[in-house]
Amino acid sequence: MNQPRVNIKWYVLGDLAASIFTWILFYYLRTFLYDAPFTVPPGFYLGAILYVSGWMSLHLLSGAYEDIYHKTAITETLRTFFISLLGCFGLLFFFILKNPQSNNNNYYQEFFALLIPVFITTLILRLILQRIARSQLDSGKVFFNVLLVGSGKNATQFYEAFTRNNETSGYAIRSFLNTNGNSDLQLPSDINTYQNLSDINNIIDADGIEEVIIAVEKKERDMLTRILQQLSDKDVNIKLTPDAVDIITGAVQTTNVMGVPLIDVHSGQLAPWQKNIKRLVDIVLSVLAMLLLLPLLLYTAIRTRLSSRGSILYAQERIGYKGIPFTIYKFRSMVKDAELNGPMLSSANDPRITKWGKVMRKWRLDELPQLWNIIKGEMSLVGPRPERKFYVDQILLRHPEYKYLFKVKPGLTSWGMVKFGYASSVDEMIQRMTYDLMYVENVSLVLDLRIMILTVLIIMKGEGK
């Protein structure tokens, strides 16, 4: 069913309009501060471009352009005020440092002449859009399909609390997956009921599920791991019904969006602003690296071409973010047709590796073309190393939790690469997986920085293989 959802692009256009309006208004207000006629000075239009670009970048990095229906007026007001304050402080210090004066009172007046209009204008436009979104949820024109997974008391309690809830949440239970076949839960005929847990991915696709609520019993907690493994590469929000102990001890953070407390599962997910900063860092550092290392890239390409017959670059399909295949690029370090008999992992003394290939692997020069994969958005600087489907399928048979690694983009380097290194067998891949799972569960910008520093130290020591 097509829904008339408010597209986030209107949020972007609203911020763009607010930025342009406040730039013109700021120049008009300055005429009162300096008792001067309103004129368009030299550099007005260039300043407008830089000013608008700066604000839009700040809003993007703050995570403002996420789904409008999951925003609240309070959090959006606080976010808008903080970003407005940050941006205006930046401009204040820029002008003070650019044109230092013995008395900066005029700058302080300009600061408030900009802060107040920026905050109020931006916030009003955002709240108008949020009001439209809220009215759509209240009228039922927009809703989110929910899959309830469970069987016994927990599922029953959740459903009863949900139906008693008078507040319009925008959530609609579309499907119910019975985990043990013994549920006494009485559901309306318009809710699809399923019995086979292994079909959960097909259910999500067929019923257009956006939210999954897991309400299993304590004795079924081992089943919870299996469910989360199956959902690890699905683009759905996952929530759990908590035990009383979970709530009392504060061991987990809960939200109340459907009339009952629920635990949000955010494994491997950065906050929106951190995710945007990570992407910005990926692009900036990759572009700078390609420019600064251009002579080295050319030299490596020439040496690769002269080292043996075959192409300079080696392209191979790998499994990436959300289990989606992509093509990874490397400088060729093996002889031509090294895998005529099928996929084969390399080892330290692999005869297929060329003499120059060993040098490249020692200093990890063969990985440099993957900077292009990072710029394209298929990879990140830091994340679990991607593997071929041939080996992924083998690992999943033994360790289904490997699917958790698909919750983040694969990386040029990883915690597993730093702590374990390259894997020359499926068993070693599984050993390295432990470190990468730790990364996914504890992902942060600080951890990324630490991994990048350790990787640089390893490269400088020539400890690659």
Secondary structure, 3 states (H helix, E strand, C coil): CCCCCCCCHHHHHHHHHHHHHHHHHHHHHHHHHCCCCCCCCCCHHHHHHHHHHHHHHHHHHCCCCCCHHHCCHHHHHHHHHHHHHHHHHHHHHHHHHHCCCCCCHHHHHHHHHHHHHHHHHHHHHHHHHHHHHHHHHHHCCCCEEEEEEECCHHHHHHHHHHHHCCCCCCEEEEEEEECCCCCCCCCCCCCEEECCHHHHHHHHHHCCCCEEEEECCHHHHHHHHHHHHHHCCCCCEEEECCCHHHHHHCCCCEEECCCCEEEEECCCCCCHHHHHHHHHHHHHHHHHHHHHCHHHHHHHHHHHHHHCCCCCEEEEEEECHHHCEEEEEEECCECCCCCCCCCCCCCCCCCCECHHHHHHHHHCHHHCCHHHHHHHCCCEEECCCCCCHHHHHHHHHHCHHHHHHHHCCCEEECHHHHHCCCCCCHHHHHHHHHHHHHHHHCCCHHHHHHHHHHHHHHHHCCCCC
